[in-house]
Amino acid sequence: MKNKDNINPNYYKEGIQVTDFILSYNMEWCEGNIIKYVTRYKAKNGLEDLKKAKWYLEKLIEKTKGEK
């Protein structure tokens, strides 16, 4: 039987590995989480993951507004 990979499940390995993509663009915490949740929502938690991505996006928008 093949061991289950809880750290790098298949939904993170379609095409480019999500962590590699995030690191290659030097993304910060909120940016990386937005990418992570949008990438996996169909394969894992559906609407819950989209809501998490939205939460991080709203935090990033507020942070960006505060920098101006």
Long-range contacts (C-beta under 8 A, 24 or more apart in sequence): 9-43, 9-44, 10-43, 11-39, 11-40, 11-42, 11-43, 11-44, 12-39, 12-40, 30-56, 30-57, 30-59, 30-60, 30-63, 31-60, 34-60
